[in-house]
Amino acid sequence: MAEKYGYVDSLKEHRESNAKFDYFFLGATITILGFSINSYDPLKSFQFVWLAHEAWGCLVVSFLAGLYRQEKLTGFLYYQTHRLGFENKSEPLKLAKHGNINLEDENNEPWTEKEIAERLEILEKGVKLTKAGETRTSRRATFAYKIQKWLFAIGLVALAGFKILNS
């Protein structure tokens, strides 16, 4: 019998794949930077030394932007986890509000409409705040990725230009 592959499995695979790529990208950036600095001979006479310095600066900032992006992605997952928790807790309250189920406290006393409304309001505020946090961290992570990607590309071009002009 074949196993069922659903949305949750797909989401997990996607996140794992993204994480692997992110760490590969960070590793490649710092490796290229390290190799470039290590192979540079300051005693040799080079033309366009500013290209090497520009490349190194771009690669450093690209790496730092990648680290910042990782931090923002962790924050995004934090907000998303809490939002999903608030949404799951609010589902029974919504059903109880419409009279579809009865909720009881620890003394087997039914919840009043006021208690249900108050608890639902608190959870809806939590959902609203966590959605705002998700949006904010997602936007920052996307911006950091653009910086990381473009500075990596500029750094590679500058490094290649430096090597070509000095060969």
MODELLER restraints for C-alpha pairs under 7 A, 6 or more apart:
rsr = mdl.restraints
at = mdl.atoms
rsr.add(forms.Gaussian(group=physical.xy_distance, feature=features.Distance(at['CA:26:A'], at['CA:63:A']), mean=5.99, stdev=0.5))
rsr.add(forms.Gaussian(group=physical.xy_distance, feature=features.Distance(at['CA:26:A'], at['CA:66:A']), mean=6.41, stdev=0.5))
rsr.add(forms.Gaussian(group=physical.xy_distance, feature=features.Distance(at['CA:29:A'], at['CA:59:A']), mean=6.32, stdev=0.5))
rsr.add(forms.Gaussian(group=physical.xy_distance, feature=features.Distance(at['CA:29:A'], at['CA:63:A']), mean=6.22, stdev=0.5))
rsr.add(forms.Gaussian(group=physical.xy_distance, feature=features.Distance(at['CA:30:A'], at['CA:63:A']), mean=6.70, stdev=0.5))
rsr.add(forms.Gaussian(group=physical.xy_distance, feature=features.Distance(at['CA:33:A'], at['CA:56:A']), mean=6.27, stdev=0.5))
rsr.add(forms.Gaussian(group=physical.xy_distance, feature=features.Distance(at['CA:33:A'], at['CA:59:A']), mean=6.25, stdev=0.5))
rsr.add(forms.Gaussian(group=physical.xy_distance, feature=features.Distance(at['CA:46:A'], at['CA:166:A']), mean=6.30, stdev=0.5))
rsr.add(forms.Gaussian(group=physical.xy_distance, feature=features.Distance(at['CA:47:A'], at['CA:166:A']), mean=6.31, stdev=0.5))
rsr.add(forms.Gaussian(group=physical.xy_distance, feature=features.Distance(at['CA:48:A'], at['CA:162:A']), mean=6.64, stdev=0.5))
rsr.add(forms.Gaussian(group=physical.xy_distance, feature=features.Distance(at['CA:51:A'], at['CA:158:A']), mean=5.50, stdev=0.5))
rsr.add(forms.Gaussian(group=physical.xy_distance, feature=features.Distance(at['CA:51:A'], at['CA:159:A']), mean=6.65, stdev=0.5))
rsr.add(forms.Gaussian(group=physical.xy_distance, feature=features.Distance(at['CA:51:A'], at['CA:162:A']), mean=5.61, stdev=0.5))
rsr.add(forms.Gaussian(group=physical.xy_distance, feature=features.Distance(at['CA:52:A'], at['CA:158:A']), mean=6.72, stdev=0.5))
rsr.add(forms.Gaussian(group=physical.xy_distance, feature=features.Distance(at['CA:52:A'], at['CA:159:A']), mean=5.77, stdev=0.5))
rsr.add(forms.Gaussian(group=physical.xy_distance, feature=features.Distance(at['CA:52:A'], at['CA:162:A']), mean=6.01, stdev=0.5))
rsr.add(forms.Gaussian(group=physical.xy_distance, feature=features.Distance(at['CA:54:A'], at['CA:155:A']), mean=6.94, stdev=0.5))
rsr.add(forms.Gaussian(group=physical.xy_distance, feature=features.Distance(at['CA:54:A'], at['CA:158:A']), mean=6.83, stdev=0.5))
rsr.add(forms.Gaussian(group=physical.xy_distance, feature=features.Distance(at['CA:55:A'], at['CA:155:A']), mean=4.03, stdev=0.5))
rsr.add(forms.Gaussian(group=physical.xy_distance, feature=features.Distance(at['CA:55:A'], at['CA:156:A']), mean=6.65, stdev=0.5))
rsr.add(forms.Gaussian(group=physical.xy_distance, feature=features.Distance(at['CA:55:A'], at['CA:158:A']), mean=5.18, stdev=0.5))
rsr.add(forms.Gaussian(group=physical.xy_distance, feature=features.Distance(at['CA:55:A'], at['CA:159:A']), mean=5.38, stdev=0.5))
rsr.add(forms.Gaussian(group=physical.xy_distance, feature=features.Distance(at['CA:56:A'], at['CA:155:A']), mean=6.72, stdev=0.5))
rsr.add(forms.Gaussian(group=physical.xy_distance, feature=features.Distance(at['CA:58:A'], at['CA:151:A']), mean=5.09, stdev=0.5))
rsr.add(forms.Gaussian(group=physical.xy_distance, feature=features.Distance(at['CA:58:A'], at['CA:152:A']), mean=6.39, stdev=0.5))
rsr.add(forms.Gaussian(group=physical.xy_distance, feature=features.Distance(at['CA:58:A'], at['CA:154:A']), mean=6.85, stdev=0.5))
rsr.add(forms.Gaussian(group=physical.xy_distance, feature=features.Distance(at['CA:58:A'], at['CA:155:A']), mean=5.04, stdev=0.5))
rsr.add(forms.Gaussian(group=physical.xy_distance, feature=features.Distance(at['CA:59:A'], at['CA:151:A']), mean=6.48, stdev=0.5))
rsr.add(forms.Gaussian(group=physical.xy_distance, feature=features.Distance(at['CA:59:A'], at['CA:152:A']), mean=5.56, stdev=0.5))
rsr.add(forms.Gaussian(group=physical.xy_distance, feature=features.Distance(at['CA:59:A'], at['CA:155:A']), mean=5.60, stdev=0.5))
rsr.add(forms.Gaussian(group=physical.xy_distance, feature=features.Distance(at['CA:62:A'], at['CA:147:A']), mean=6.51, stdev=0.5))
rsr.add(forms.Gaussian(group=physical.xy_distance, feature=features.Distance(at['CA:62:A'], at['CA:148:A']), mean=4.13, stdev=0.5))
rsr.add(forms.Gaussian(group=physical.xy_distance, feature=features.Distance(at['CA:62:A'], at['CA:149:A']), mean=6.98, stdev=0.5))
rsr.add(forms.Gaussian(group=physical.xy_distance, feature=features.Distance(at['CA:62:A'], at['CA:151:A']), mean=5.40, stdev=0.5))
rsr.add(forms.Gaussian(group=physical.xy_distance, feature=features.Distance(at['CA:62:A'], at['CA:152:A']), mean=5.63, stdev=0.5))
rsr.add(forms.Gaussian(group=physical.xy_distance, feature=features.Distance(at['CA:63:A'], at['CA:148:A']), mean=6.69, stdev=0.5))
rsr.add(forms.Gaussian(group=physical.xy_distance, feature=features.Distance(at['CA:65:A'], at['CA:144:A']), mean=5.33, stdev=0.5))
rsr.add(forms.Gaussian(group=physical.xy_distance, feature=features.Distance(at['CA:65:A'], at['CA:145:A']), mean=6.97, stdev=0.5))
rsr.add(forms.Gaussian(group=physical.xy_distance, feature=features.Distance(at['CA:65:A'], at['CA:147:A']), mean=6.53, stdev=0.5))
rsr.add(forms.Gaussian(group=physical.xy_distance, feature=features.Distance(at['CA:65:A'], at['CA:148:A']), mean=5.30, stdev=0.5))
rsr.add(forms.Gaussian(group=physical.xy_distance, feature=features.Distance(at['CA:66:A'], at['CA:144:A']), mean=6.72, stdev=0.5))
rsr.add(forms.Gaussian(group=physical.xy_distance, feature=features.Distance(at['CA:66:A'], at['CA:145:A']), mean=6.57, stdev=0.5))
rsr.add(forms.Gaussian(group=physical.xy_distance, feature=features.Distance(at['CA:66:A'], at['CA:148:A']), mean=5.73, stdev=0.5))
rsr.add(forms.Gaussian(group=physical.xy_distance, feature=features.Distance(at['CA:68:A'], at['CA:144:A']), mean=6.90, stdev=0.5))
rsr.add(forms.Gaussian(group=physical.xy_distance, feature=features.Distance(at['CA:69:A'], at['CA:141:A']), mean=4.73, stdev=0.5))
rsr.add(forms.Gaussian(group=physical.xy_distance, feature=features.Distance(at['CA:69:A'], at['CA:144:A']), mean=5.51, stdev=0.5))
rsr.add(forms.Gaussian(group=physical.xy_distance, feature=features.Distance(at['CA:69:A'], at['CA:145:A']), mean=6.47, stdev=0.5))
rsr.add(forms.Gaussian(group=physical.xy_distance, feature=features.Distance(at['CA:72:A'], at['CA:137:A']), mean=5.39, stdev=0.5))
rsr.add(forms.Gaussian(group=physical.xy_distance, feature=features.Distance(at['CA:72:A'], at['CA:140:A']), mean=6.84, stdev=0.5))
rsr.add(forms.Gaussian(group=physical.xy_distance, feature=features.Distance(at['CA:72:A'], at['CA:141:A']), mean=5.43, stdev=0.5))
rsr.add(forms.Gaussian(group=physical.xy_distance, feature=features.Distance(at['CA:73:A'], at['CA:137:A']), mean=6.99, stdev=0.5))
rsr.add(forms.Gaussian(group=physical.xy_distance, feature=features.Distance(at['CA:73:A'], at['CA:141:A']), mean=6.35, stdev=0.5))
rsr.add(forms.Gaussian(group=physical.xy_distance, feature=features.Distance(at['CA:75:A'], at['CA:137:A']), mean=6.49, stdev=0.5))
rsr.add(forms.Gaussian(group=physical.xy_distance, feature=features.Distance(at['CA:76:A'], at['CA:134:A']), mean=5.09, stdev=0.5))
rsr.add(forms.Gaussian(group=physical.xy_distance, feature=features.Distance(at['CA:76:A'], at['CA:137:A']), mean=5.48, stdev=0.5))
rsr.add(forms.Gaussian(group=physical.xy_distance, feature=features.Distance(at['CA:76:A'], at['CA:138:A']), mean=6.26, stdev=0.5))
rsr.add(forms.Gaussian(group=physical.xy_distance, feature=features.Distance(at['CA:79:A'], at['CA:130:A']), mean=5.15, stdev=0.5))
rsr.add(forms.Gaussian(group=physical.xy_distance, feature=features.Distance(at['CA:79:A'], at['CA:133:A']), mean=6.10, stdev=0.5))
rsr.add(forms.Gaussian(group=physical.xy_distance, feature=features.Distance(at['CA:79:A'], at['CA:134:A']), mean=5.65, stdev=0.5))
rsr.add(forms.Gaussian(group=physical.xy_distance, feature=features.Distance(at['CA:80:A'], at['CA:130:A']), mean=6.85, stdev=0.5))
rsr.add(forms.Gaussian(group=physical.xy_distance, feature=features.Distance(at['CA:80:A'], at['CA:134:A']), mean=6.40, stdev=0.5))
rsr.add(forms.Gaussian(group=physical.xy_distance, feature=features.Distance(at['CA:82:A'], at['CA:130:A']), mean=6.88, stdev=0.5))
rsr.add(forms.Gaussian(group=physical.xy_distance, feature=features.Distance(at['CA:83:A'], at['CA:126:A']), mean=6.98, stdev=0.5))
rsr.add(forms.Gaussian(group=physical.xy_distance, feature=features.Distance(at['CA:83:A'], at['CA:127:A']), mean=5.13, stdev=0.5))
rsr.add(forms.Gaussian(group=physical.xy_distance, feature=features.Distance(at['CA:83:A'], at['CA:130:A']), mean=5.45, stdev=0.5))
rsr.add(forms.Gaussian(group=physical.xy_distance, feature=features.Distance(at['CA:83:A'], at['CA:131:A']), mean=6.85, stdev=0.5))
rsr.add(forms.Gaussian(group=physical.xy_distance, feature=features.Distance(at['CA:86:A'], at['CA:123:A']), mean=5.57, stdev=0.5))
rsr.add(forms.Gaussian(group=physical.xy_distance, feature=features.Distance(at['CA:86:A'], at['CA:126:A']), mean=6.49, stdev=0.5))
rsr.add(forms.Gaussian(group=physical.xy_distance, feature=features.Distance(at['CA:86:A'], at['CA:127:A']), mean=6.01, stdev=0.5))
rsr.add(forms.Gaussian(group=physical.xy_distance, feature=features.Distance(at['CA:87:A'], at['CA:127:A']), mean=6.76, stdev=0.5))
rsr.add(forms.Gaussian(group=physical.xy_distance, feature=features.Distance(at['CA:90:A'], at['CA:120:A']), mean=6.05, stdev=0.5))
rsr.add(forms.Gaussian(group=physical.xy_distance, feature=features.Distance(at['CA:90:A'], at['CA:123:A']), mean=6.31, stdev=0.5))
rsr.add(forms.Gaussian(group=physical.xy_distance, feature=features.Distance(at['CA:93:A'], at['CA:116:A']), mean=6.17, stdev=0.5))
rsr.add(forms.Gaussian(group=physical.xy_distance, feature=features.Distance(at['CA:93:A'], at['CA:120:A']), mean=6.34, stdev=0.5))
rsr.add(forms.Gaussian(group=physical.xy_distance, feature=features.Distance(at['CA:95:A'], at['CA:101:A']), mean=5.89, stdev=0.5))
rsr.add(forms.Gaussian(group=physical.xy_distance, feature=features.Distance(at['CA:96:A'], at['CA:102:A']), mean=5.68, stdev=0.5))
rsr.add(forms.Gaussian(group=physical.xy_distance, feature=features.Distance(at['CA:96:A'], at['CA:103:A']), mean=6.61, stdev=0.5))
rsr.add(forms.Gaussian(group=physical.xy_distance, feature=features.Distance(at['CA:97:A'], at['CA:113:A']), mean=6.82, stdev=0.5))
rsr.add(forms.Gaussian(group=physical.xy_distance, feature=features.Distance(at['CA:97:A'], at['CA:116:A']), mean=6.62, stdev=0.5))
rsr.add(forms.Gaussian(group=physical.xy_distance, feature=features.Distance(at['CA:102:A'], at['CA:110:A']), mean=6.84, stdev=0.5))
rsr.add(forms.Gaussian(group=physical.xy_distance, feature=features.Distance(at['CA:103:A'], at['CA:110:A']), mean=5.67, stdev=0.5))
rsr.add(forms.Gaussian(group=physical.xy_distance, feature=features.Distance(at['CA:103:A'], at['CA:111:A']), mean=5.67, stdev=0.5))
rsr.add(forms.Gaussian(group=physical.xy_distance, feature=features.Distance(at['CA:104:A'], at['CA:110:A']), mean=4.24, stdev=0.5))
rsr.add(forms.Gaussian(group=physical.xy_distance, feature=features.Distance(at['CA:104:A'], at['CA:111:A']), mean=5.55, stdev=0.5))
rsr.add(forms.Gaussian(group=physical.xy_distance, feature=features.Distance(at['CA:105:A'], at['CA:111:A']), mean=6.61, stdev=0.5))
